[in-house]
């Protein structure tokens, strides 16, 4: 089983969006049993809060199921639990490493590192642009899924 943890600052916008889109992608292709997919935050600010309404609305618009996720923080133990820990931006990657320690097994990266145009995924909490965030996440997830299949 391939265990994937998506991480952003608060775990209410980008990382749960990536979690639910990726779950939907692998289910559509019939490989959902091969994955354990979750998401977490680097901060404590939103712990216990539900998925942001902007994320929930965008997923609904795109006919992607969204569960009852509640924000939680990544832990040091998550490094051993997951095969891939994927941040949405450089700041997330730095914070993940600060929390889990040295990335001796090269598990930590940015989602769009799997695309043809590596970059950060902007936080829609600040931009209000859930459309661009959605498209950036889909771009990264498609590249990640292709990379895993190789």
Phi and psi in degrees as a GROMACS rama.xvg file:
@    title "Ramachandran Plot"
@    xaxis  label "Phi"
@    yaxis  label "Psi"
@TYPE xy
-95.9315  121.888  UNK-2
-106.951  121.69  UNK-3
-123.668  130.705  UNK-4
-120.075  120.297  UNK-5
-94.6729  136.89  UNK-6
-133.649  135.362  UNK-7
-136.897  -171.266  UNK-8
-65.2309  -52.4465  UNK-9
-108.835  -13.8764  UNK-10
64.4976  34.4974  UNK-11
-126.024  -16.5137  UNK-12
-116.329  -80.8611  UNK-13
-70.9527  -49.5661  UNK-14
-67.7256  -39.9315  UNK-15
-68.7937  -29.9318  UNK-16
-62.2487  -46.838  UNK-17
-62.2925  -42.1466  UNK-18
-57.9415  -50.8767  UNK-19
-72.7183  -36.0997  UNK-20
-65.4149  -44.2322  UNK-21
-66.1278  -40.5972  UNK-22
-57.8234  -43.2491  UNK-23
-66.0979  -41.8797  UNK-24
-60.6924  -49.5193  UNK-25
-72.2141  -28.5914  UNK-26
-67.2402  -43.8224  UNK-27
-61.482  -31.8148  UNK-28
-93.6731  2.09955  UNK-29
79.7652  17.9692  UNK-30
-113.207  19.2006  UNK-31
-61.0046  -28.1504  UNK-32
-70.9994  -14.3235  UNK-33
-87.1064  -5.04891  UNK-34
-127.354  147.02  UNK-35
-119.86  120.509  UNK-36
-125.597  131.803  UNK-37
-147.582  178.297  UNK-38
-146.669  160.016  UNK-39
-156.307  172.407  UNK-40
-111.258  160.514  UNK-41
-95.0546  -18.6412  UNK-42
-105.836  171.384  UNK-43
-102.024  -2.64532  UNK-44
-59.0166  -39.274  UNK-45
-107.107  8.22566  UNK-46
-49.2707  127.371  UNK-47
89.4673  -12.0369  UNK-48
-80.5273  151.899  UNK-49
-77.028  174.005  UNK-50
-58.2433  135.213  UNK-51
-56.7688  141.738  UNK-52
-59.72  -31.8072  UNK-53
-65.1922  -40.457  UNK-54
-67.4505  -47.3333  UNK-55
-58.8883  -44.3113  UNK-56
-64.604  -41.8936  UNK-57
-65.6668  -42.8538  UNK-58
-62.4483  -42.7289  UNK-59
-62.1195  -44.1089  UNK-60
-58.4617  -36.7702  UNK-61
-91.5024  10.015  UNK-62
57.684  40.3807  UNK-63
-110.204  119.422  UNK-64
-58.1322  139.512  UNK-65
-126.727  122.104  UNK-66
-84.7765  -161.232  UNK-67
-100.364  40.9965  UNK-68
-56.4697  141.145  UNK-69
-120.977  137.217  UNK-70
-59.4595  137.299  UNK-71
-141.471  161.691  UNK-72
-98.8714  142.895  UNK-73
-63.384  146.842  UNK-74
-120.372  164.106  UNK-75
-58.2739  -36.1382  UNK-76
-66.7735  -24.3462  UNK-77
-61.9864  -25.2395  UNK-78
-61.1623  -40.8191  UNK-79
-78.7121  -26.6648  UNK-80
-75.819  -33.8077  UNK-81
-108.911  149.227  UNK-82
-84.4427  -32.4418  UNK-83
-133.625  131.211  UNK-84
-121.723  110.114  UNK-85
-115.975  112.842  UNK-86
-86.7192  162.668  UNK-87
-92.1804  -20.699  UNK-88
-152.795  167.79  UNK-89
-57.1731  -40.7601  UNK-90
-60.2171  -39.7257  UNK-91
-60.9164  -44.7936  UNK-92
-60.7402  -44.7247  UNK-93
-61.1344  -44.7337  UNK-94
-67.1617  -38.2778  UNK-95
-59.9218  -47.2485  UNK-96
-63.8823  -34.9736  UNK-97
-64.5867  -36.4254  UNK-98
-79.888  -45.4683  UNK-99
-92.5955  -17.3943  UNK-100
98.7616  -163.496  UNK-101
-61.3947  140.113  UNK-102
-91.2887  68.612  UNK-103
-68.2441  -21.3241  UNK-104
-107.073  11.1327  UNK-105
50.9435  50.4458  UNK-106
-93.0869  -18.8255  UNK-107
-100.223  130.084  UNK-108
-157.723  176.979  UNK-109
-95.6877  147.286  UNK-110
-58.6304  -45.1904  UNK-111
-77.3276  2.02316  UNK-112
-66.1662  -18.7904  UNK-113
-89.9612  3.00611  UNK-114
-101.49  174.332  UNK-115
-80.0879  -4.52258  UNK-116
-136.661  73.5095  UNK-117
-57.8019  132.35  UNK-118
-169.315  176.817  UNK-119
-82.8985  153.916  UNK-120
-99.6151  117.709  UNK-121
-63.3656  146.064  UNK-122
-82.2643  114.438  UNK-123
-69.7927  -12.3609  UNK-124
-58.0352  -37.7828  UNK-125
-94.7485  -38.4251  UNK-126
-84.1794  -27.5537  UNK-127
74.6354  2.97861  UNK-128
-101.225  82.4214  UNK-129
-75.0614  -21.7468  UNK-130
-65.5938  -51.394  UNK-131
-62.3223  -41.9027  UNK-132
-59.0606  -45.1321  UNK-133
-58.4264  -50.247  UNK-134
-65.2021  -38.4584  UNK-135
-63.7165  -42.8919  UNK-136
-64.6219  -44.5386  UNK-137
-59.9705  -43.1951  UNK-138
-57.6125  -47.3515  UNK-139
-66.0182  -40.9344  UNK-140
-66.7506  -38.0806  UNK-141
-62.7893  -43.2061  UNK-142
-65.3328  -40.3287  UNK-143
-63.373  -45.0322  UNK-144
-63.8608  -41.6069  UNK-145
-61.8784  -42.6477  UNK-146
-62.2329  -42.5094  UNK-147
-63.5502  -39.3602  UNK-148
-68.5736  -20.1617  UNK-149
